[in-house]
Structures are given as structure tokens and as C-alpha cells.
């Protein structure tokens, strides 16, 4: 039986057909196509004769209806745009090369196709982190096996942290032992979005392509990256744009979800208005993706929704100035949406560090059967937590991804689907210091129906998550080499200038 299952799985992972007209690797049985009012396309390649231009048609059958459309053929590529279709249904799509193709193998089909909302998930390792490394995975597994989330279908492109996964329902993914290897952030987003929408939830298709350790430059064309000054380009630049964005560009999507930035922490954060650094590159990347996916009128919205996650507090990769990176991730505005990044939504992760993300315990391998000497004092709770859910490379990949999925879904539900929920966390509008009293004000308009909860302040050896600069002369947006001998080598003083500051801009007495 196990051999039979492995053979069945292998057949699913192979390209749909090996004939003379073929579907794209990402157009498969069980897939989700974008629903009405947008139109979706099925596409692929063919072997044409030299005597006459190929003529290709696609017939859609299901739900008591059947129709045929002619495909567009350019060179050896074809695409057939289907009629805008309401959500749901079970359809078979048959594509025929009527003429102009080399004889043999000229009819192909896919089945069990449905229509809904398709979301594309990209980024680096915290997007790619497999469900097996998350605390809530077994809760989701039990829910799926109990009949919930039958509207969700997944498709995953092979990466350095995840296997290739053909289009399938999440229930099928559990049966083929592929569910726990799927992207946790992407899945929890789809699961939580389904919870918010309730009975009105359409089929949701989740496409995941993230690559651990990747940079923003790899997900952007060199032409677009070069428009941002102080962006480092190398042999790997544009790599994932070519291999993980372009192959999906003919697929109509509802929107995108992006979680990346750790491997750009050592680069200039910059400023979108000055067209410098990461703060310029992310808005430029978003605009490029939207333009690429919306080239055919009526497919992906030219201003398609784009969700973004800020880095967890453990994502600095040894670099300081996490706060400045958060601002850069939002195009220098500190909030989404904004003029540089319209129709975007946000989930903050800076306060969702791993509950047992103790780097000392992880690096010293403090859990049994290893030697647990004095260097491992206080690691019992850490070891107990890893017994149930192991880390992937330590606390840089927080295992508590479900709250992040909820935040992403809530922001999406409120901003994209019109749900009556808060779409952002508290946004500070000002602060003042009077003696030993700190007063912070929040933007009540952006807060909506949400409320600010304030917990008791407990001073620790490290700075708190909220820091207020008490000496404006020591302000530095991004340091270069940290603070040494009482001076700060400031890479960006907020005006884009590199300066030397007489004083320690990172001291706890400064903030």
C-alpha cells in the first residue's frame, strides 16, 4: 500500500502531460482559478508545425454549462481566457490544438477545477517555514480532518525548505503527508481568512513560492532594482523574479502576501522619497508584480491587494536598528497603506517572537540527551517546548505563526473584503516627556473600534519594545558599525547623510 501511495504521489508531481501540447506546470487538476468579476486563463506550451499558425481552443464544462473559447498563441506559448465565473463549481477544461500542431497528443484536459480567490505567497524563510515547525499545527490538522477548511486548496513550488506540492485540497494534503511541509504563514492566512468570512468564504487557492535566505533583489527585476540607489546587485539578483514570479504571471490572482527582510538587514534601509535602499525597493517590487500580472485587461487587478509582514524581533541577523527596518518595510511611512504603497495591508510581527526563543539554549544544545551543565541553567521550559514542536534554525523562525496568520487575515478581511474589523494595530501620533512622565497619543481615526491595552512596565536589561529618544542630537536612523568609544558612526541620519555623532545613540540611557 505504501508503495502504491508513493507511485500515486509521484504521478501527481509530474507535469500534467508529456504530449505535444502541454499545460504549464502550475495549471493542474484540482486547482483554483480566480472567480468573477475577473477572468482567468489556462496556459501552456505547444510544438507547432512550420506550415500554418496553430489554432487552439479550450472547452469548459461543468455545473450544467459548456462553452468554448479560442486561445491566443504566440510562438510556442498559448493561453485561453475563460469567462468570468462565480465562485465554486466543479469544472473540466479540455484544450485542443485544432491545426498547426505536430500530429499526436493534441488534446489535453484538467478536472476538478473550481473558482474562488487565489492568493500568491512569497518571501524568505519565515514565509517558507513549514507547518511542522509551528505550535498550532495539530489544531489545524484536527479541524481539517473534522471537515473544516474544505474550501482551501494549496499549491507549492519546490524550494530550499519545502517540497513541490501539486494543487490539492488541504484534506488531500494531510492524506499525502504534504500538509505539514506547506508554508505556515500562507496557510494560517488562508485558514484565518476563512474563519473571518464564515459561510460566505469562497474557495481559496494558496500558491506558495518562498525561498529561505532570499533578498528583495532576487524577487525584483534588475531593471526595477536599479531605479533604487544604494541597492546591491549580484549574480543572484532577479533569480526568483525569473523563476518564481514570471511563471505565474499568466495566472489571475486576487492578491499577494509577502514576508521578507531578514537578509536585507545589512543593507541600506533608505527612503522611498529619495529612491534609496530597501524602502524604495519594496514599493518598486510591488508595482512591478502588479504590472506584470495585470498585462491582460480584466485579469489581475492593476492595483491588486498586497499584504506585508514586518520582521519578528528575532529577525535582525545580528544587525541593529530594527525599528528603522520596520519603517523601511513600509516605504518610509511607518504605516500601510500609504502614497508609496497603495492598497496594501499589514501584519506586525515584532511582538510575536517565539515564546521560548532563547538563543543561548538553542546554541548550547541544552536539551537531553546532551550535557546540560551550568551554561544551560533555565532551559527546562525551552526543552519542554521543543519536545512538542522543534525549532527550525532557532528563534529567528518563531514557531507561533497562527497569531500572525490571524493578523494578516483580519487586515485583509477589513481592507479587501469590507469586513467590519480593525485593519491595523495602534499607530502612534505623538509623545511628550514631562519630568518622569511619558505621554503617548495614538491616531484615533486609524484605531477605529479597536482599543489600546497597556500592561505594567517591567524594566529588563534590554530596551523595551517601545523606545522614546530623550536627546534629539543623538538621533540616527541607521548605524553603520554600531557605537564605539562613545561615538556613533551613523549611516543615515534621517536625511540620507552619513555622519559621526558624538555620543552613543544606542545606549539605554539615550532611549
NORWOWO-V984760 format. One record per helix or strand of 3 or more residues. SS is the DSSP state (a for helix, b for strand). FROM is the first residue (numbers start at 1). TO is the last residue. Records with the same first field share a line. If there is no record, write none. Layout:
SS->FROM-TO / FROM-TO
//
This chain:
a->2-13 / 125-128 / 131-133 / 137-145 / 170-175 / 179-181 / 184-200 / 216-219 / 222-225 / 239-248 / 262-264 / 277-293 / 322-329 / 359-363 / 374-376 / 380-388 / 402-415 / 444-447 / 472-474
b->21-23 / 32-34 / 41-46 / 55-62 / 65-70 / 72-74 / 77-81 / 88-99 / 107-123 / 152-156 / 165-169 / 203-208 / 255-259 / 305-309 / 344-347 / 428-434 / 437-442 / 478-484 / 487-492 / 499-502
//
